[in-house]
Amino acid sequence: MTLEKTLKNPLKEVAVLGQSIWYDGLVSREEFDRMILQDDLRGATTNPIIFEKALMKNKQSAQKASYARRDDESVVITTPRRSLPVRQAGNDADEVFSADCADEEIYKSLAVDAVQEVADVFLPVYQRTLGHDGYVSIEVSPLLAYDTEATLREARELFKRVDRPNVMIKIPATAPGIPAIQTAISEGINVNITLIFSVTRYREVMEAYISGLEIRLKSGQPIQKVASVASFFVSRVDTAVDKILAEKILASKDSAQTAFFGDLLGKVAIANSKVAYAEFEEIFTQERFRTLKSQGAQMQRPLWASTGTKNPAYRDVLYVESLIGPNTVNTVPPATLEAFRDHGKVSETLAEGLQEAKNTLAKLASAQIVLLEITEKLEKDGVHLFNEAYLKIIEHIKEKRA
């Protein structure tokens, strides 16, 4: 990287406009330290797909796990020694599980350890920003996505086990997840609400957050340190909509109609996100939230997720450049982060073209494409993908124990 690029880093410039860049993935603590210093990186997110990829990439070191069976029938998971004291008791190099310990419990322990370590790396960011940033997310089991009570139990357990002020528990924004989110917030658990695809569902998420804070405040509990982000997914919307548009283009015999469909390609995801941001600005400037803010409440910032460009025909930083604005987070995957650092253009784009965004969604509806149906399917597919990744991890643990 040239000196000019080092001095003028687009990732740092974004922060000036009120947006925080988080990292969508796991790297070494040394690499996180470098990105915090060089890029003003302010947080990290994980999910079962990220853990599964890390585990498969390097089975011995990515999740710091190798398995062996002792004469006493214990299963030993060996982890490299850390300079960070993530455990208060026992050997800091070995975690011992009984032979009948559930595979899910082994995975959970490994994930908790990894998130604890990353949370400690980001703790100075959390302190410097007075609890605004510096968060690391860990997800409840995706197998519980349609079970409110089980989701809530696991959220409580993970929050207690990680035991870091800058951890967020990820809960999917399924219909059963919404009441779990509200209760978790009311209990002072930091929550990253994931798999939000529609503006309709996003309104429910904001309502759950505000209601949770109101319940907590009414019970006499402090709300100043309760933090939440709403992860609104972006590129997957274009992937799904573009596929339908492409089919319509191929089937059309009318050049004007073909042009109409073609003009919508690659525009719906950003339009959907901009309309969601307008909803955020409206909800969090109303008297209801201002009352909570006067008691120290934080905004629940929208977090743009799935911001890697999947279509090679589109600019590789499209979903970062187009969604820059205050009081937001963008959790950026590794390749996109590198690309944006190299050639990203920074300007406040999020609030621009709201009417155009609404027009885009209206045109989509006039083409007989129902966005709500697409986003409902994307939500189900998202849960399914996380389930698949989670089960692959569990299967890998079973194989190592066999």
C-alpha positions in Angstrom: 0.0 0.0 0.0 1.4 3.4 -1.0 1.9 6.2 1.6 -0.9 8.2 -0.1 -3.3 5.2 0.4 -2.2 4.9 4.0 -2.8 8.6 4.7 -6.1 8.6 2.8 -7.9 5.5 3.9 -11.6 5.3 2.7 -12.4 3.0 5.7 -11.3 5.8 8.1 -13.1 8.5 6.1 -16.4 6.6 6.5 -16.2 7.1 10.3 -16.2 10.9 9.8 -19.6 10.6 8.2 -21.0 8.7 11.2 -20.8 5.1 10.0 -18.8 2.4 11.8 -17.1 -0.4 9.8 -17.2 -3.8 11.4 -15.6 -6.9 10.1 -17.7 -9.8 9.0 -15.4 -12.7 9.9 -12.6 -14.0 12.1 -8.9 -13.4 11.8 -6.0 -13.5 14.2 -5.9 -11.0 17.1 -2.8 -9.5 15.5 -4.7 -8.9 12.3 -7.6 -7.3 14.2 -5.1 -5.1 16.0 -3.7 -4.0 12.7 -7.1 -3.2 11.2 -8.2 -1.3 14.4 -5.1 0.9 14.1 -4.9 1.2 10.3 -8.6 1.1 9.3 -10.4 2.4 12.4 -12.2 -1.0 12.5 -14.8 -0.8 15.2 -16.3 -4.3 15.7 -16.8 -7.8 14.3 -19.6 -10.1 13.6 -19.7 -13.9 13.4 -22.3 -16.5 12.4 -22.3 -20.3 11.9 -21.2 -19.9 8.3 -18.1 -18.0 9.4 -17.2 -20.5 12.1 -17.8 -23.4 9.7 -15.5 -21.8 7.0 -12.8 -21.0 9.6 -13.0 -24.6 10.9 -12.7 -26.1 7.5 -10.0 -23.8 6.4 -7.6 -24.9 9.1 -9.0 -27.8 11.2 -6.2 -27.5 13.8 -5.9 -23.8 14.3 -8.9 -21.8 12.9 -11.1 -22.8 15.8 -8.0 -23.8 17.9 -9.3 -27.4 18.2 -7.9 -30.8 18.0 -9.5 -33.8 19.7 -8.0 -36.8 21.4 -9.3 -39.5 23.7 -7.6 -40.2 27.1 -7.5 -43.4 29.1 -10.1 -41.8 31.5 -12.5 -41.5 28.5 -12.3 -37.7 28.6 -12.3 -35.8 25.3 -9.6 -33.2 25.3 -9.9 -30.1 23.1 -6.4 -28.5 22.9 -6.2 -24.8 22.3 -3.1 -22.7 21.9 -2.1 -20.6 24.9 -3.4 -17.1 24.8 -2.0 -14.0 26.4 -5.5 -13.0 27.3 -7.0 -14.6 30.4 -10.2 -15.9 29.0 -10.6 -18.5 31.7 -10.2 -18.0 35.4 -9.7 -21.6 36.4 -8.1 -24.8 35.1 -5.4 -25.2 32.5 -5.3 -22.3 30.1 -4.2 -24.6 27.2 -6.7 -27.5 27.6 -10.4 -27.6 27.8 -11.6 -31.0 29.0 -15.0 -32.4 28.3 -16.5 -35.7 29.5 -16.9 -38.5 26.9 -20.6 -38.0 26.9 -20.4 -34.3 26.5 -22.8 -33.1 23.7 -21.2 -32.1 20.5 -23.2 -28.9 20.6 -21.7 -28.1 24.0 -18.2 -28.5 22.6 -19.0 -26.2 19.7 -20.5 -23.6 22.0 -17.5 -23.7 24.3 -15.1 -23.2 21.3 -17.3 -20.3 19.9 -17.5 -18.6 23.3 -13.7 -18.8 23.7 -13.1 -17.3 20.3 -15.6 -14.5 20.8 -14.2 -13.8 24.3 -10.7 -13.3 22.8 -12.0 -11.1 20.0 -14.1 -9.1 22.4 -11.0 -8.4 24.5 -9.2 -7.2 21.5 -12.0 -4.7 20.8 -12.5 -3.7 24.4 -10.4 -0.5 24.0 -12.6 0.5 21.1 -15.7 -0.1 23.3 -14.2 2.1 26.0 -12.9 4.8 23.7 -16.4 5.1 22.0 -18.2 5.0 25.4 -20.0 1.8 24.5 -21.0 3.0 21.0 -18.8 0.5 19.2 -16.3 -2.3 19.9 -18.8 -5.1 19.8 -18.4 -8.7 18.8 -21.4 -10.9 18.0 -22.1 -14.5 18.7 -25.3 -16.2 17.4 -27.7 -18.4 19.2 -28.1 -21.8 17.6 -30.0 -21.4 14.2 -31.8 -24.6 15.0 -33.8 -22.6 17.6 -34.9 -19.9 15.1 -38.6 -20.8 15.4 -38.6 -21.4 19.1 -39.0 -18.2 21.2 -38.3 -19.7 24.6 -35.4 -21.8 23.5 -33.9 -18.8 21.7 -34.3 -16.7 24.8 -32.7 -19.4 27.1 -29.7 -19.6 24.8 -29.3 -15.9 24.5 -29.2 -15.6 28.3 -26.7 -18.4 28.5 -24.4 -17.1 25.9 -24.5 -13.5 27.3 -23.6 -14.9 30.7 -20.9 -17.3 29.4 -19.1 -14.8 27.2 -19.3 -12.3 30.1 -18.0 -9.3 28.2 -19.7 -5.9 28.2 -19.0 -5.6 24.4 -20.6 -8.8 23.3 -23.8 -8.9 21.3 -26.0 -12.0 21.0 -27.4 -12.5 17.5 -31.0 -13.5 17.3 -32.7 -14.0 14.0 -35.6 -11.7 13.1 -38.1 -14.6 12.6 -41.6 -14.1 13.9 -40.8 -16.2 17.0 -37.6 -14.3 17.3 -39.2 -10.9 17.8 -40.6 -11.6 21.3 -37.3 -13.1 22.3 -35.6 -10.0 21.2 -37.9 -7.8 23.2 -37.4 -9.8 26.4 -33.6 -10.0 25.9 -33.4 -6.2 25.6 -35.6 -5.8 28.7 -33.1 -8.0 30.6 -30.1 -5.9 29.6 -28.8 -8.3 27.0 -27.0 -6.6 24.0 -28.7 -8.0 20.8 -27.7 -8.0 17.2 -30.9 -8.8 15.3 -29.9 -10.7 12.2 -31.6 -11.9 8.9 -33.7 -8.8 8.4 -34.7 -8.5 4.7 -38.0 -6.5 4.7 -39.0 -3.1 5.9 -42.1 -4.7 7.4 -40.0 -7.0 9.6 -37.6 -4.1 10.4 -40.4 -2.1 11.9 -41.2 -5.1 14.2 -37.5 -5.2 15.2 -37.4 -1.5 16.1 -40.6 -1.9 18.1 -39.2 -4.9 20.0 -36.1 -2.8 20.9 -38.0 0.2 22.1 -40.6 -1.9 24.0 -37.8 -3.8 25.6 -36.2 -0.6 26.8 -39.5 0.7 28.1 -40.1 -2.5 30.1 -36.6 -2.3 31.5 -36.9 1.3 32.5 -40.3 0.7 34.1 -38.8 -2.0 36.2 -36.3 0.4 37.6 -33.3 -1.1 35.7 -30.7 1.1 33.9 -30.8 1.3 30.1 -27.7 3.3 29.4 -25.5 0.3 28.5 -28.0 -1.8 26.6 -26.8 -1.8 22.9 -28.4 -3.2 19.8 -28.0 -3.2 16.0 -30.5 -4.4 13.4 -28.7 -6.3 10.7 -30.5 -5.5 7.4 -29.3 -7.8 4.6 -28.6 -6.2 1.2 -27.0 -8.1 -1.6 -29.1 -11.2 -1.3 -32.1 -9.2 -2.2 -30.6 -8.2 -5.5 -29.5 -11.8 -6.2 -33.1 -13.0 -5.7 -34.8 -10.1 -7.6 -32.3 -10.1 -10.4 -32.9 -13.7 -11.1 -36.7 -13.1 -11.5 -36.0 -10.0 -13.7 -33.6 -11.9 -15.9 -36.3 -14.6 -16.5 -38.8 -11.9 -17.4 -36.3 -10.3 -19.8 -35.8 -13.6 -21.6 -39.5 -14.2 -21.8 -40.4 -10.7 -23.0 -41.0 -10.0 -26.7 -41.5 -6.2 -26.1 -38.4 -4.0 -26.3 -39.9 -1.4 -24.0 -40.8 -4.0 -21.4 -37.4 -5.5 -21.7 -35.8 -2.2 -21.0 -38.1 -1.6 -18.1 -37.1 -4.9 -16.4 -33.4 -4.2 -17.3 -33.5 -0.8 -15.6 -34.4 -2.5 -12.3 -31.4 -4.8 -12.3 -29.1 -4.2 -9.3 -31.2 -1.4 -7.9 -33.8 -3.1 -5.6 -31.5 -4.0 -2.7 -30.2 -0.5 -2.3 -33.7 1.0 -2.7 -35.0 -1.4 0.0 -32.2 -0.4 2.3 -32.7 3.4 1.8 -36.4 3.0 2.6 -35.5 1.1 5.7 -33.1 3.9 6.8 -35.9 6.4 6.3 -38.0 4.3 8.7 -35.2 4.3 11.2 -34.8 8.1 11.1 -38.5 8.5 11.6 -38.9 6.1 14.5 -35.8 7.2 16.4 -36.6 10.9 16.2 -40.1 10.5 17.6 -41.1 11.6 21.1 -41.4 8.0 22.3 -37.7 7.3 21.8 -36.6 10.8 22.8 -38.1 10.0 26.2 -35.8 6.9 26.4 -32.9 8.8 25.1 -33.2 11.4 27.9 -32.7 8.4 30.3 -29.5 7.4 28.4 -30.8 5.0 25.8 -28.8 4.3 22.7 -30.2 4.2 19.2 -30.5 0.8 17.7 -28.5 1.4 14.6 -29.2 -0.3 11.3 -26.3 -2.5 10.3 -25.9 -3.3 6.6 -25.1 -7.0 6.3 -24.4 -9.1 3.2 -22.6 -6.2 1.6 -20.2 -8.2 -0.6 -21.1 -7.9 -4.3 -22.1 -11.3 -5.6 -22.7 -10.2 -9.2 -19.4 -9.6 -11.0 -21.1 -7.2 -13.3 -21.6 -4.8 -10.5 -19.0 -2.6 -8.8 -17.2 -4.6 -6.1 -17.9 -2.0 -3.4 -21.4 -1.1 -4.6 -23.1 -2.0 -1.3 -20.6 -0.1 0.8 -20.5 3.1 -1.3 -24.2 3.3 -1.7 -25.1 3.0 2.0 -22.9 5.5 3.8 -24.7 7.6 6.4 -24.8 8.6 10.1 -25.8 6.3 12.9 -25.2 3.2 10.9 -22.9 0.2 10.8 -21.6 -1.8 7.8 -20.2 -5.2 8.5 -17.9 -5.8 5.6 -16.6 -9.2 4.4 -12.9 -9.6 3.9 -12.6 -9.2 0.1 -14.9 -6.2 0.1 -13.0 -4.6 2.9 -9.8 -4.9 1.0 -11.5 -3.5 -2.2 -13.0 -0.6 -0.4 -9.7 0.3 1.3 -8.1 0.3 -2.1 -10.6 2.2 -4.3 -13.7 3.0 -2.3 -15.3 6.4 -2.8 -16.7 8.1 0.3 -19.7 10.4 0.4 -22.9 10.6 2.4 -25.1 8.5 0.0 -27.6 6.9 2.3 -30.1 9.8 2.5 -29.8 10.6 -1.2 -32.5 9.6 -3.7 -35.1 8.4 -1.2 -37.9 9.2 -3.7 -36.1 7.4 -6.4 -35.7 4.4 -4.1 -39.5 4.4 -3.5 -40.1 4.7 -7.2 -37.9 1.7 -7.8 -39.9 -0.4 -5.4 -43.1 0.8 -7.0 -41.8 -0.2 -10.4 -40.9 -3.6 -9.1 -44.5 -4.0 -7.8 -45.9 -2.9 -11.2 -43.8 -5.7 -12.8 -45.9 -8.1 -10.7 -42.9 -8.9 -8.5 -43.9 -9.0 -4.8 -40.9 -8.0 -2.7 -42.4 -9.1 0.6 -42.7 -12.7 -0.8 -39.1 -12.6 -1.9 -37.9 -11.4 1.5 -39.9 -13.9 3.4 -38.2 -16.7 1.3 -34.8 -15.1 1.9 -35.4 -15.2 5.6 -36.3 -18.9 5.5 -33.3 -19.6 3.2 -31.0 -17.6 5.6 -32.1 -19.7 8.6 -31.6 -22.9 6.4 -28.0 -21.8 5.4 -27.1 -21.1 9.0 -28.5 -24.5 10.0 -26.5 -26.3 7.3 -23.3 -24.6 8.5 -24.0 -25.3 12.1 -24.7 -29.0 11.4 -21.5 -29.3 9.4 -19.6 -28.1 12.4 -21.3 -30.6 14.7 -20.6 -33.4 12.2 -17.0 -32.4 12.1 -16.8 -32.5 15.9 -18.4 -36.0 15.9 -15.9 -37.2 13.4 -13.0 -36.0 15.5 -14.4 -37.6 18.6 -15.1 -41.0 16.9 
